[in-house]
């Protein structure tokens, strides 16, 4: 049996782009920075939970979909980050045989840092705190879930070609030198390094559009799951969910391919880290949204 419910958690996710007093849009602008005016975009506080049991009611799996960048521990460690705590807590409640899956929602411009809080927010302790908060909302959502009733599962997968970022005026030799300076004492400034790596990778595609996949799964008329490639701005994921013809829609990024950041058109105009590093041209995010909505409409009509 399958059950579905939506929770709401807005205390652990923050838009990491900010309108600044100098008129620019900053990225990770720093805690207690007096030059921050306000966030440059929203968060997606929806916690979507798909819960599966055996015919005897034994917990089998919980799939949690939430829009939060998993960079709480950071550094060079290999870590399950916040989902480790999420899985551990849910396992204590439902049994350690239950498998917890975390599907990262569209969070290319979302992280866990509250710039109004002066305290450090990094490491295993912070990952444990955030995982505990999210687990608490999932546990509350368990109590208000509805059974899913459906007689068919539909799957649609489409390949899409996204236009590459424009690097026509970039000097490849100069960018090779900039990229090679990484780690040295006289390394180029961070944003120059970011741009150099982007330029060199895009040049490697030799002008050919970037091939990606969009995948949609529909459980009857009640629930659809959309998977997108790359790290997608949260505005784009919210747009898909708001305009989906299905009663409930989950959107999962970093699926099938890791192609870097995909901003919305507004983000490319605003600039800074994510759009500067993006391998694809402005409008690519909207292409993904349009195709996903077309696929959702196609499955809904069948």
Phi and psi restraints in degrees (value plus and minus 20) as a CYANA .aco file:
   2 UNK   PHI    -139.8   -99.8
   2 UNK   PSI     122.8   162.8
   3 UNK   PHI    -153.0  -113.0
   3 UNK   PSI     129.7   169.7
   4 UNK   PHI    -158.3  -118.3
   4 UNK   PSI     123.3   163.3
   5 UNK   PHI    -176.8  -136.8
   5 UNK   PSI     139.4   179.4
   6 UNK   PHI    -136.9   -96.9
   6 UNK   PSI     112.2   152.2
   7 UNK   PHI    -129.1   -89.1
   7 UNK   PSI    -193.6  -153.6
   8 UNK   PHI    -165.2  -125.2
   8 UNK   PSI     102.0   142.0
   9 UNK   PHI    -162.6  -122.6
   9 UNK   PSI      93.7   133.7
  10 UNK   PHI    -139.4   -99.4
  10 UNK   PSI     -12.6    27.4
  11 UNK   PHI    -114.3   -74.3
  11 UNK   PSI     -26.0    14.0
  12 UNK   PHI    -139.6   -99.6
  12 UNK   PSI     -20.5    19.5
  13 UNK   PHI    -144.3  -104.3
  13 UNK   PSI     119.9   159.9
  14 UNK   PHI    -162.6  -122.6
  14 UNK   PSI     119.5   159.5
  15 UNK   PHI     -89.3   -49.3
  15 UNK   PSI     109.3   149.3
  16 UNK   PHI    -115.4   -75.4
  16 UNK   PSI     -12.4    27.6
  17 UNK   PHI    -129.7   -89.7
  17 UNK   PSI     118.7   158.7
  18 UNK   PHI    -157.2  -117.2
  18 UNK   PSI     121.3   161.3
  19 UNK   PHI     -92.9   -52.9
  19 UNK   PSI     109.3   149.3
  20 UNK   PHI    -130.2   -90.2
  20 UNK   PSI     142.3   182.3
  21 UNK   PHI     -85.8   -45.8
  21 UNK   PSI     -39.9     0.1
  22 UNK   PHI    -108.0   -68.0
  22 UNK   PSI     -13.9    26.1
  23 UNK   PHI      71.3   111.3
  23 UNK   PSI     -26.3    13.7
  24 UNK   PHI    -110.0   -70.0
  24 UNK   PSI     153.5   193.5
  25 UNK   PHI    -128.7   -88.7
  25 UNK   PSI      96.2   136.2
  26 UNK   PHI    -109.1   -69.1
  26 UNK   PSI     143.1   183.1
  27 UNK   PHI    -149.1  -109.1
  27 UNK   PSI     107.9   147.9
  28 UNK   PHI      25.2    65.2
  28 UNK   PSI      42.7    82.7
  29 UNK   PHI     -95.8   -55.8
  29 UNK   PSI     -24.6    15.4
  30 UNK   PHI      79.8   119.8
  30 UNK   PSI     125.1   165.1
  31 UNK   PHI     -88.3   -48.3
  31 UNK   PSI     119.2   159.2
  32 UNK   PHI      38.3    78.3
  32 UNK   PSI       9.3    49.3
  33 UNK   PHI     -94.9   -54.9
  33 UNK   PSI      96.6   136.6
  34 UNK   PHI     -89.0   -49.0
  34 UNK   PSI     -31.6     8.4
  35 UNK   PHI    -106.8   -66.8
  35 UNK   PSI     -24.5    15.5
  36 UNK   PHI     -96.3   -56.3
  36 UNK   PSI     109.7   149.7
  37 UNK   PHI    -114.2   -74.2
  37 UNK   PSI     -74.8   -34.8
  38 UNK   PHI    -187.8  -147.8
  38 UNK   PSI     142.6   182.6
  39 UNK   PHI     -80.9   -40.9
  39 UNK   PSI     126.7   166.7
  40 UNK   PHI    -106.4   -66.4
  40 UNK   PSI     -21.0    19.0
  41 UNK   PHI    -184.6  -144.6
  41 UNK   PSI     158.6   198.6
  42 UNK   PHI    -107.9   -67.9
  42 UNK   PSI    -199.5  -159.5
  43 UNK   PHI    -134.7   -94.7
  43 UNK   PSI     149.9   189.9
  44 UNK   PHI    -134.0   -94.0
  44 UNK   PSI      80.7   120.7
  45 UNK   PHI    -102.1   -62.1
  45 UNK   PSI     -19.7    20.3
  46 UNK   PHI     -90.2   -50.2
  46 UNK   PSI     109.6   149.6
  47 UNK   PHI    -129.7   -89.7
  47 UNK   PSI      84.3   124.3
  48 UNK   PHI    -115.5   -75.5
  48 UNK   PSI     112.6   152.6
  49 UNK   PHI    -149.3  -109.3
  49 UNK   PSI     101.4   141.4
  50 UNK   PHI    -131.4   -91.4
  50 UNK   PSI     101.0   141.0
  51 UNK   PHI    -142.0  -102.0
  51 UNK   PSI     109.0   149.0
  52 UNK   PHI    -139.7   -99.7
  52 UNK   PSI     118.1   158.1
  53 UNK   PHI    -149.4  -109.4
  53 UNK   PSI     143.7   183.7
  54 UNK   PHI     -95.5   -55.5
  54 UNK   PSI     153.6   193.6
  55 UNK   PHI     -84.1   -44.1
  55 UNK   PSI     -39.3     0.7
  56 UNK   PHI    -113.5   -73.5
  56 UNK   PSI     -15.9    24.1
  57 UNK   PHI      68.1   108.1
  57 UNK   PSI     -12.5    27.5
  58 UNK   PHI     -96.2   -56.2
  58 UNK   PSI     110.2   150.2
  59 UNK   PHI     -80.7   -40.7
  59 UNK   PSI     111.4   151.4
  60 UNK   PHI    -131.2   -91.2
  60 UNK   PSI     -69.0   -29.0
  61 UNK   PHI    -175.2  -135.2
  61 UNK   PSI     132.1   172.1
  62 UNK   PHI    -149.8  -109.8
  62 UNK   PSI     104.5   144.5
  63 UNK   PHI    -128.5   -88.5
  63 UNK   PSI      96.2   136.2
  64 UNK   PHI    -128.7   -88.7
  64 UNK   PSI     108.7   148.7
  65 UNK   PHI    -138.7   -98.7
  65 UNK   PSI      96.6   136.6
  66 UNK   PHI    -170.2  -130.2
  66 UNK   PSI     122.0   162.0
  67 UNK   PHI    -110.6   -70.6
  67 UNK   PSI      73.6   113.6
  68 UNK   PHI    -172.7  -132.7
  68 UNK   PSI     105.2   145.2
  69 UNK   PHI     -78.2   -38.2
  69 UNK   PSI     109.0   149.0
  70 UNK   PHI    -112.5   -72.5
  70 UNK   PSI      59.0    99.0
  71 UNK   PHI    -158.6  -118.6
  71 UNK   PSI      20.0    60.0
  72 UNK   PHI    -101.2   -61.2
  72 UNK   PSI     -61.4   -21.4
  73 UNK   PHI    -100.2   -60.2
  73 UNK   PSI     -67.2   -27.2
  74 UNK   PHI      47.7    87.7
  74 UNK   PSI    -186.5  -146.5
  75 UNK   PHI      52.2    92.2
  75 UNK   PSI    -175.9  -135.9
  76 UNK   PHI    -125.1   -85.1
  76 UNK   PSI     -12.7    27.3
  77 UNK   PHI     -92.4   -52.4
  77 UNK   PSI     130.4   170.4
  78 UNK   PHI    -112.0   -72.0
  78 UNK   PSI      99.2   139.2
  79 UNK   PHI    -167.5  -127.5
  79 UNK   PSI     128.9   168.9
  80 UNK   PHI    -101.0   -61.0
  80 UNK   PSI     -23.5    16.5
  81 UNK   PHI      34.9    74.9
  81 UNK   PSI    -167.4  -127.4
  82 UNK   PHI     -77.4   -37.4
  82 UNK   PSI     -57.5   -17.5
  83 UNK   PHI     -80.2   -40.2
  83 UNK   PSI     -40.5    -0.5
  84 UNK   PHI     -82.0   -42.0
  84 UNK   PSI     -68.6   -28.6
  85 UNK   PHI     -85.8   -45.8
  85 UNK   PSI     -61.3   -21.3
  86 UNK   PHI     -74.4   -34.4
  86 UNK   PSI     -69.8   -29.8
  87 UNK   PHI     -85.2   -45.2
  87 UNK   PSI     -60.9   -20.9
  88 UNK   PHI     -83.2   -43.2
  88 UNK   PSI     -65.2   -25.2
  89 UNK   PHI     -87.7   -47.7
  89 UNK   PSI     -64.9   -24.9
  90 UNK   PHI     -84.9   -44.9
  90 UNK   PSI     -53.6   -13.6
  91 UNK   PHI     -85.6   -45.6
  91 UNK   PSI     -56.8   -16.8
  92 UNK   PHI     -85.7   -45.7
  92 UNK   PSI     -51.4   -11.4
  93 UNK   PHI    -101.1   -61.1
  93 UNK   PSI     -64.0   -24.0
  94 UNK   PHI    -123.2   -83.2
  94 UNK   PSI     -27.7    12.3
  95 UNK   PHI      90.4   130.4
  95 UNK   PSI     119.0   159.0
  96 UNK   PHI     -89.1   -49.1
  96 UNK   PSI     -32.1     7.9
  97 UNK   PHI     -98.5   -58.5
  97 UNK   PSI     -37.3     2.7
  98 UNK   PHI     -91.2   -51.2
  98 UNK   PSI     116.6   156.6
  99 UNK   PHI    -116.7   -76.7
  99 UNK   PSI     103.3   143.3
 100 UNK   PHI    -119.2   -79.2
 100 UNK   PSI     108.7   148.7
 101 UNK   PHI    -134.5   -94.5
 101 UNK   PSI     118.3   158.3
 102 UNK   PHI    -135.6   -95.6
 102 UNK   PSI      99.3   139.3
 103 UNK   PHI    -124.5   -84.5
 103 UNK   PSI      91.9   131.9
 104 UNK   PHI     -91.4   -51.4
 104 UNK   PSI      98.9   138.9
 105 UNK   PHI     -90.7   -50.7
 105 UNK   PSI     158.3   198.3
 106 UNK   PHI     -86.2   -46.2
 106 UNK   PSI      87.5   127.5
 107 UNK   PHI    -162.0  -122.0
 107 UNK   PSI      13.1    53.1
 108 UNK   PHI     -79.5   -39.5
 108 UNK   PSI     -46.0    -6.0
 109 UNK   PHI    -138.4   -98.4
 109 UNK   PSI       4.7    44.7
 110 UNK   PHI    -143.4  -103.4
 110 UNK   PSI     114.7   154.7
 111 UNK   PHI    -161.5  -121.5
 111 UNK   PSI    -188.8  -148.8
 112 UNK   PHI    -118.2   -78.2
 112 UNK   PSI     -17.6    22.4
 113 UNK   PHI    -108.4   -68.4
 113 UNK   PSI     100.5   140.5
 114 UNK   PHI    -113.5   -73.5
 114 UNK   PSI      86.7   126.7
 115 UNK   PHI     -89.6   -49.6
 115 UNK   PSI     -34.3     5.7
 116 UNK   PHI    -106.9   -66.9
 116 UNK   PSI     -23.7    16.3
 117 UNK   PHI    -125.9   -85.9
 117 UNK   PSI      97.8   137.8
 118 UNK   PHI     -94.1   -54.1
 118 UNK   PSI     -32.4     7.6
 119 UNK   PHI     -94.7   -54.7
 119 UNK   PSI     127.3   167.3
 120 UNK   PHI     -80.7   -40.7
 120 UNK   PSI     124.3   164.3
 121 UNK   PHI    -153.8  -113.8
 121 UNK   PSI      56.2    96.2
 122 UNK   PHI    -174.7  -134.7
 122 UNK   PSI     131.0   171.0
 123 UNK   PHI      82.8   122.8
 123 UNK   PSI    -198.8  -158.8
 124 UNK   PHI     -85.3   -45.3
 124 UNK   PSI     -57.6   -17.6
 125 UNK   PHI     -83.0   -43.0
 125 UNK   PSI     -61.9   -21.9
 126 UNK   PHI     -89.0   -49.0
 126 UNK   PSI     -58.1   -18.1
 127 UNK   PHI     -82.2   -42.2
 127 UNK   PSI     -58.3   -18.3
 128 UNK   PHI     -87.1   -47.1
 128 UNK   PSI     -60.4   -20.4
 129 UNK   PHI     -83.1   -43.1
 129 UNK   PSI     -67.5   -27.5
 130 UNK   PHI     -87.1   -47.1
 130 UNK   PSI     -61.2   -21.2
 131 UNK   PHI     -82.1   -42.1
 131 UNK   PSI     -54.6   -14.6
 132 UNK   PHI     -88.7   -48.7
 132 UNK   PSI     -62.2   -22.2
 133 UNK   PHI     -81.6   -41.6
 133 UNK   PSI     -65.4   -25.4
 134 UNK   PHI     -85.7   -45.7
 134 UNK   PSI     -61.0   -21.0
 135 UNK   PHI     -80.0   -40.0
 135 UNK   PSI     -58.9   -18.9
 136 UNK   PHI     -80.0   -40.0
 136 UNK   PSI     -60.7   -20.7
 137 UNK   PHI     -90.4   -50.4
 137 UNK   PSI     -56.1   -16.1
 138 UNK   PHI     -82.8   -42.8
 138 UNK   PSI     -62.7   -22.7
 139 UNK   PHI     -82.6   -42.6
 139 UNK   PSI     -60.3   -20.3
 140 UNK   PHI     -84.7   -44.7
 140 UNK   PSI     -57.0   -17.0
 141 UNK   PHI     -87.4   -47.4
 141 UNK   PSI     -52.1   -12.1
 142 UNK   PHI     -71.5   -31.5
 142 UNK   PSI     -54.5   -14.5
 143 UNK   PHI     -99.1   -59.1
 143 UNK   PSI     -29.9    10.1
 144 UNK   PHI    -148.7  -108.7
 144 UNK   PSI      11.0    51.0
 145 UNK   PHI    -105.2   -65.2
 145 UNK   PSI     132.1   172.1
 146 UNK   PHI    -130.9   -90.9
 146 UNK   PSI     122.5   162.5
 147 UNK   PHI     -87.1   -47.1
 147 UNK   PSI     122.0   162.0
 148 UNK   PHI    -109.7   -69.7
 148 UNK   PSI     105.8   145.8
 149 UNK   PHI    -136.1   -96.1
 149 UNK   PSI      93.4   133.4
 150 UNK   PHI    -171.2  -131.2
 150 UNK   PSI     132.5   172.5
 151 UNK   PHI    -134.7   -94.7
 151 UNK   PSI     -13.0    27.0
 152 UNK   PHI    -176.8  -136.8
 152 UNK   PSI     130.0   170.0
 153 UNK   PHI    -140.2  -100.2
 153 UNK   PSI     105.3   145.3
 154 UNK   PHI    -135.4   -95.4
 154 UNK   PSI     123.0   163.0
 155 UNK   PHI    -152.5  -112.5
 155 UNK   PSI     114.4   154.4
 156 UNK   PHI    -155.8  -115.8
 156 UNK   PSI     111.3   151.3
 157 UNK   PHI    -152.1  -112.1
 157 UNK   PSI     110.5   150.5
 158 UNK   PHI    -153.4  -113.4
 158 UNK   PSI     120.4   160.4
 159 UNK   PHI    -109.0   -69.0
 159 UNK   PSI     118.6   158.6
 160 UNK   PHI    -150.5  -110.5
 160 UNK   PSI     124.3   164.3
 161 UNK   PHI    -128.9   -88.9
 161 UNK   PSI      98.1   138.1
 162 UNK   PHI    -120.5   -80.5
 162 UNK   PSI     118.0   158.0
 163 UNK   PHI     -87.9   -47.9
 163 UNK   PSI     123.9   163.9
 164 UNK   PHI     -97.3   -57.3
 164 UNK   PSI     135.1   175.1
 165 UNK   PHI     -79.8   -39.8
 165 UNK   PSI     127.0   167.0
 166 UNK   PHI     -99.8   -59.8
 166 UNK   PSI      95.2   135.2
 167 UNK   PHI    -143.1  -103.1
 167 UNK   PSI       2.1    42.1
 168 UNK   PHI     -81.0   -41.0
 168 UNK   PSI     -49.1    -9.1
 169 UNK   PHI    -120.2   -80.2
 169 UNK   PSI     -10.8    29.2
 170 UNK   PHI    -106.0   -66.0
 170 UNK   PSI     124.7   164.7
 171 UNK   PHI    -110.9   -70.9
 171 UNK   PSI      90.3   130.3
 172 UNK   PHI     -85.4   -45.4
 172 UNK   PSI     -61.8   -21.8
 173 UNK   PHI     -83.0   -43.0
 173 UNK   PSI     -62.2   -22.2
 174 UNK   PHI     -85.0   -45.0
 174 UNK   PSI     -59.4   -19.4
 175 UNK   PHI     -91.1   -51.1
 175 UNK   PSI     -49.2    -9.2
 176 UNK   PHI     -83.8   -43.8
 176 UNK   PSI     -60.5   -20.5
 177 UNK   PHI     -86.1   -46.1
 177 UNK   PSI     -60.7   -20.7
 178 UNK   PHI     -83.2   -43.2
 178 UNK   PSI     -66.3   -26.3
 179 UNK   PHI     -83.5   -43.5
 179 UNK   PSI     -56.7   -16.7
 180 UNK   PHI     -89.3   -49.3
 180 UNK   PSI     -37.5     2.5
 181 UNK   PHI     -99.8   -59.8
 181 UNK   PSI     -27.7    12.3
 182 UNK   PHI     -77.3   -37.3
 182 UNK   PSI     111.9   151.9
 183 UNK   PHI      68.3   108.3
 183 UNK   PSI     -29.9    10.1
 184 UNK   PHI    -108.8   -68.8
 184 UNK   PSI     143.0   183.0
 185 UNK   PHI     -82.5   -42.5
 185 UNK   PSI     -55.5   -15.5
 186 UNK   PHI    -122.4   -82.4
 186 UNK   PSI      15.8    55.8
 187 UNK   PHI     -80.2   -40.2
 187 UNK   PSI     129.5   169.5
 188 UNK   PHI     -84.0   -44.0
 188 UNK   PSI     136.7   176.7
 189 UNK   PHI     -75.0   -35.0
 189 UNK   PSI     132.8   172.8
 190 UNK   PHI     -73.3   -33.3
 190 UNK   PSI     -70.0   -30.0
 191 UNK   PHI     -87.0   -47.0
 191 UNK   PSI     -49.2    -9.2
 192 UNK   PHI     -87.5   -47.5
 192 UNK   PSI     -59.5   -19.5
 193 UNK   PHI     -82.9   -42.9
 193 UNK   PSI     -65.0   -25.0
 194 UNK   PHI     -78.1   -38.1
 194 UNK   PSI     -66.7   -26.7
 195 UNK   PHI     -86.3   -46.3
 195 UNK   PSI     -59.1   -19.1
 196 UNK   PHI     -83.0   -43.0
 196 UNK   PSI     -65.6   -25.6
 197 UNK   PHI     -81.8   -41.8
 197 UNK   PSI     -59.4   -19.4
 198 UNK   PHI     -82.0   -42.0
 198 UNK   PSI     -67.8   -27.8
 199 UNK   PHI     -79.5   -39.5
 199 UNK   PSI     -65.6   -25.6
 200 UNK   PHI     -86.3   -46.3
 200 UNK   PSI     -59.3   -19.3
 201 UNK   PHI     -88.7   -48.7
 201 UNK   PSI     -63.9   -23.9
 202 UNK   PHI     -83.1   -43.1
 202 UNK   PSI     -59.2   -19.2
 203 UNK   PHI     -80.4   -40.4
 203 UNK   PSI     -51.9   -11.9
 204 UNK   PHI     -86.1   -46.1
 204 UNK   PSI     -39.9     0.1
 205 UNK   PHI     -99.8   -59.8
 205 UNK   PSI     -28.6    11.4
 206 UNK   PHI      33.0    73.0
 206 UNK   PSI      21.2    61.2
 207 UNK   PHI      61.3   101.3
 207 UNK   PSI     -23.6    16.4
 208 UNK   PHI    -101.3   -61.3
 208 UNK   PSI     115.4   155.4
 209 UNK   PHI     -78.1   -38.1
 209 UNK   PSI     135.4   175.4
 210 UNK   PHI    -105.2   -65.2
 210 UNK   PSI     101.1   141.1
 211 UNK   PHI    -107.8   -67.8
 211 UNK   PSI     105.0   145.0
 212 UNK   PHI    -153.6  -113.6
 212 UNK   PSI     154.9   194.9
 213 UNK   PHI    -144.1  -104.1
 213 UNK   PSI     123.7   163.7
 214 UNK   PHI    -139.0   -99.0
 214 UNK   PSI     111.0   151.0
 215 UNK   PHI    -144.2  -104.2
 215 UNK   PSI     113.4   153.4
 216 UNK   PHI    -150.5  -110.5
 216 UNK   PSI     111.4   151.4
 217 UNK   PHI    -138.9   -98.9
 217 UNK   PSI     112.1   152.1
 218 UNK   PHI    -141.8  -101.8
 218 UNK   PSI     106.7   146.7
 219 UNK   PHI    -120.5   -80.5
 219 UNK   PSI      74.5   114.5
 220 UNK   PHI      39.8    79.8
 220 UNK   PSI    -159.3  -119.3
 221 UNK   PHI    -122.7   -82.7
 221 UNK   PSI     -18.3    21.7
 222 UNK   PHI    -117.7   -77.7
 222 UNK   PSI     -49.4    -9.4
 223 UNK   PHI    -165.2  -125.2
 223 UNK   PSI     114.2   154.2
 224 UNK   PHI    -146.9  -106.9
 224 UNK   PSI     126.0   166.0
 225 UNK   PHI    -141.8  -101.8
 225 UNK   PSI     101.7   141.7
 226 UNK   PHI    -129.0   -89.0
 226 UNK   PSI     110.3   150.3
 227 UNK   PHI    -137.3   -97.3
 227 UNK   PSI     112.7   152.7
 228 UNK   PHI    -142.1  -102.1
 228 UNK   PSI     132.8   172.8
 229 UNK   PHI    -102.6   -62.6
 229 UNK   PSI     139.1   179.1
 230 UNK   PHI      55.8    95.8
 230 UNK   PSI    -196.5  -156.5
 231 UNK   PHI    -123.0   -83.0
 231 UNK   PSI      85.5   125.5
 232 UNK   PHI    -120.6   -80.6
 232 UNK   PSI     116.5   156.5
 233 UNK   PHI     -78.1   -38.1
 233 UNK   PSI     121.9   161.9
 234 UNK   PHI     -84.0   -44.0
 234 UNK   PSI     -48.4    -8.4
 235 UNK   PHI     -77.5   -37.5
 235 UNK   PSI     -56.9   -16.9
 236 UNK   PHI     -90.3   -50.3
 236 UNK   PSI     -59.9   -19.9
 237 UNK   PHI     -86.2   -46.2
 237 UNK   PSI     -61.5   -21.5
 238 UNK   PHI     -80.8   -40.8
 238 UNK   PSI     -61.7   -21.7
 239 UNK   PHI     -79.2   -39.2
 239 UNK   PSI     -65.0   -25.0
 240 UNK   PHI     -81.5   -41.5
 240 UNK   PSI     -66.1   -26.1
 241 UNK   PHI     -85.5   -45.5
 241 UNK   PSI     -58.1   -18.1
 242 UNK   PHI     -90.4   -50.4
 242 UNK   PSI     -48.3    -8.3
 243 UNK   PHI    -129.6   -89.6
 243 UNK   PSI     -15.3    24.7
 244 UNK   PHI     -86.7   -46.7
 244 UNK   PSI     120.2   160.2
 245 UNK   PHI     -97.1   -57.1
 245 UNK   PSI     -25.1    14.9
 246 UNK   PHI    -108.4   -68.4
 246 UNK   PSI     133.7   173.7
 247 UNK   PHI     -78.0   -38.0
 247 UNK   PSI     -62.5   -22.5
 248 UNK   PHI    -154.9  -114.9
 248 UNK   PSI     121.0   161.0
 249 UNK   PHI    -158.8  -118.8
 249 UNK   PSI     110.0   150.0
 250 UNK   PHI    -125.2   -85.2
 250 UNK   PSI     118.6   158.6
 251 UNK   PHI    -142.6  -102.6
 251 UNK   PSI     105.7   145.7
 252 UNK   PHI    -140.1  -100.1
 252 UNK   PSI     105.9   145.9
 253 UNK   PHI    -113.6   -73.6
 253 UNK   PSI    -198.4  -158.4
 254 UNK   PHI      34.7    74.7
 254 UNK   PSI      18.9    58.9
 255 UNK   PHI    -128.5   -88.5
 255 UNK   PSI     113.5   153.5
 256 UNK   PHI      52.4    92.4
 256 UNK   PSI     -46.5    -6.5
 257 UNK   PHI    -181.6  -141.6
 257 UNK   PSI     125.6   165.6
 258 UNK   PHI    -130.6   -90.6
 258 UNK   PSI      81.0   121.0
 259 UNK   PHI    -134.0   -94.0
 259 UNK   PSI      -2.0    38.0
 260 UNK   PHI      65.2   105.2
 260 UNK   PSI    -178.4  -138.4
 261 UNK   PHI    -102.5   -62.5
 261 UNK   PSI     124.5   164.5
 262 UNK   PHI    -149.9  -109.9
 262 UNK   PSI      80.9   120.9
 263 UNK   PHI    -105.7   -65.7
 263 UNK   PSI     145.6   185.6
 264 UNK   PHI    -102.2   -62.2
 264 UNK   PSI     152.5   192.5
 265 UNK   PHI     -78.6   -38.6
 265 UNK   PSI     -59.4   -19.4
 266 UNK   PHI     -77.8   -37.8
 266 UNK   PSI     -62.0   -22.0
 267 UNK   PHI     -82.7   -42.7
 267 UNK   PSI     -58.5   -18.5
 268 UNK   PHI     -84.7   -44.7
 268 UNK   PSI     -56.4   -16.4
 269 UNK   PHI     -87.2   -47.2
 269 UNK   PSI     -60.3   -20.3
 270 UNK   PHI     -90.7   -50.7
 270 UNK   PSI     -49.9    -9.9
 271 UNK   PHI      59.8    99.8
 271 UNK   PSI    -182.7  -142.7
 272 UNK   PHI      60.8   100.8
 272 UNK   PSI    -187.4  -147.4
 273 UNK   PHI     -71.2   -31.2
 273 UNK   PSI     -77.3   -37.3
 274 UNK   PHI     -82.4   -42.4
 274 UNK   PSI     -71.2   -31.2
 275 UNK   PHI     -88.4   -48.4
 275 UNK   PSI     -52.2   -12.2
 276 UNK   PHI     -84.9   -44.9
 276 UNK   PSI     -57.9   -17.9
 277 UNK   PHI    -102.8   -62.8
 277 UNK   PSI     -31.7     8.3
 278 UNK   PHI     -83.9   -43.9
 278 UNK   PSI     112.1   152.1
 279 UNK   PHI    -101.3   -61.3
 279 UNK   PSI     -31.9     8.1
 280 UNK   PHI    -134.0   -94.0
 280 UNK   PSI     139.5   179.5
 281 UNK   PHI     -98.4   -58.4
 281 UNK   PSI     138.9   178.9
 282 UNK   PHI     -73.5   -33.5
 282 UNK   PSI     121.5   161.5
 283 UNK   PHI      77.0   117.0
 283 UNK   PSI     -33.4     6.6
 284 UNK   PHI     -85.1   -45.1
 284 UNK   PSI     -58.6   -18.6
 285 UNK   PHI     -82.5   -42.5
 285 UNK   PSI     -60.3   -20.3
 286 UNK   PHI     -88.0   -48.0
 286 UNK   PSI     -51.9   -11.9
 287 UNK   PHI     -82.0   -42.0
 287 UNK   PSI     -64.6   -24.6
 288 UNK   PHI     -81.8   -41.8
 288 UNK   PSI     -62.7   -22.7
 289 UNK   PHI     -82.0   -42.0
 289 UNK   PSI     -68.2   -28.2
 290 UNK   PHI     -81.1   -41.1
 290 UNK   PSI     -63.4   -23.4
 291 UNK   PHI     -87.2   -47.2
 291 UNK   PSI     -61.3   -21.3
 292 UNK   PHI     -81.1   -41.1
 292 UNK   PSI     -63.2   -23.2
 293 UNK   PHI     -86.9   -46.9
 293 UNK   PSI     -56.9   -16.9
 294 UNK   PHI     -82.3   -42.3
 294 UNK   PSI     -62.9   -22.9
 295 UNK   PHI     -87.3   -47.3
 295 UNK   PSI     -59.8   -19.8
 296 UNK   PHI     -82.3   -42.3
 296 UNK   PSI     -63.5   -23.5
 297 UNK   PHI     -84.0   -44.0
 297 UNK   PSI     -57.2   -17.2
 298 UNK   PHI     -84.1   -44.1
 298 UNK   PSI     -65.1   -25.1
 299 UNK   PHI     -88.5   -48.5
 299 UNK   PSI     -56.9   -16.9
 300 UNK   PHI     -83.1   -43.1
 300 UNK   PSI     -53.4   -13.4
 301 UNK   PHI    -103.8   -63.8
 301 UNK   PSI     -31.0     9.0
